[in-house]
Amino acid sequence: MTRIAVIPGDGIGTEVIEAARTVLDAACARHGVSLSYTEFDWSCQRHEREGAMMPADGIETLRGFDAILLGAVGWPGVPDHVSLWGLLIPIRRAFRQYVNLRPIRVFEGVQSPLRVADDVDFVVVRENNEGEYSEVGGRVNRGFPDELAVQESIFTRVGVSRIADYAFELAASRRGYVTSATKSNGIVHTLPFWDEVVAERAALHPDVRFDSEHIDALAAKFVLQPQRFDVVVGSNLFGDILSDLAAAVAGSIGIAPSGNLNPEKEFPSMFEPVHGSAPDIAGQGIANPVGAVWSAAMMLEHLGHAAAAADILRAMETTLAKPETRTRDLGGTATTTEATQALVVALG
């Protein structure tokens, strides 16, 4: 029995996780896969009640699970840095989930805002444990005119090497092309170091084509030439921004999935849709479940159930092709429940 920790979180997170579990159960029943779920109410609501997003032993509680399925975190009244650093980042770092994997694809029936984006199919590989999102820094002289804030970026040879290796190995299984995001012409220490280490790792993968792009030019090419990319690797900040831009290119952030991976499987990995808690539509039954469903499929693949994951992806292709089984953010008419049931029917 495979043990899954479920954290629905806030807002539409509870709705899309319920949908993902419904689709997961249908796919797993078809393939004889047994999952057991344990749900945790760790959220901004818990923070308001108890002063913390999760209990003090939360990490130890999660350690015994095979994977974590997360809905969304964030709610008005709780600052975003509190919700992020109170739940997501501690999990990512305690379990060495150093790969944030975000596939980007324009599905048939989904209208990209770009006329040139019909054949887009690439992956953003984001370094997930260090880089610009470090805990090193602080603020002094709070409230005074000379108040000061300092934030340090941390790039290690181990951290850059392992994310680059992951990107090159992934590209070798796809179209054999890696693009590295940088800004070494303006950031004079960390990004030249990133470039040097990524180039060293590229030399160990001679069958994979490799180039490096400054982040500003790369963002423009995501819009102008999105179909040229295969695997894009970037630092924590660059990968975060690029993957959201890419999701918009693909038609909606509502379908964007992600996996926070510990590739060695020494610790549980965590899977979550990219879209956030969307307080403006929470409780209305119109949230797009596809991002959570696709994340659940990524979880199944990571756990070794590739056939079940592939069936979910095929069901997504079927339902996204029809307006009556697409949600409103994609120009369809379906509610969350209707879109979910359509996915179950498409699974057979």
C-alpha angles and dihedrals in degrees: 000000000000113000118219123190109212121203108178091180121180141344115344089000089089091050098048094043090055087052093047091051091051091053092042091053092051094049094044093049089054093051100036094247116152119211127176120199130209113187125211124195094215106149148113087283088059089049090055091049101041107014097248137075091226135005122273091256094047096115092049090048091055095044094084096056127095094223143350125232113200129188110194139306129214139075137179111273095035112083113240094237089055094053093043098047092038095059123355103046096044089053093047093050101038090053096040092239090169096159120072104190119197119176116202122201139157106223125208108269094024111108114221114208086233121078091211098053105086096111100041115142117149142127132233113213109198124191101238110187110049138005118088094349097074130138092228112112139045149191130268135186092027113198095013127107091250094053111152134199124192126186121182126208115219120204119172130187089235093050097047093042096053096047091047091049090051091051094049093046091049092049090051088061092048128035097322101245130119127186118194119208114221144152099198093144091068107021101061106192115026100037097047085051090050090050093050095050094044090050090051091053091045089059088060090057104052093163092063118080111229138191138161126226132190109245095242094052090042092054089053092049091051085064100037102035109014093149093064094071129091110164120004117191123195146158122271095273098036093046091049094053096040094051093054090048089050091050089055089050088053091058106262140018084221092080097043116115132189141192125206097206137198093192094195090057092226087131135023117278122221128225126198142157114252098226103089130220098305098206090188093069101025114131095015096101094234102103116128108246096192097091091056093041092051089048088052089052089052087052092053091050091049089051091053101262099118096154093055090046091051091051090055091050091051090050089052090052090052097048097040090056092066126064092214090062097039122088123242096263086066096046094265135120104228125118120223090264094047092049090049094049090048089056090051091050091048089054087062 
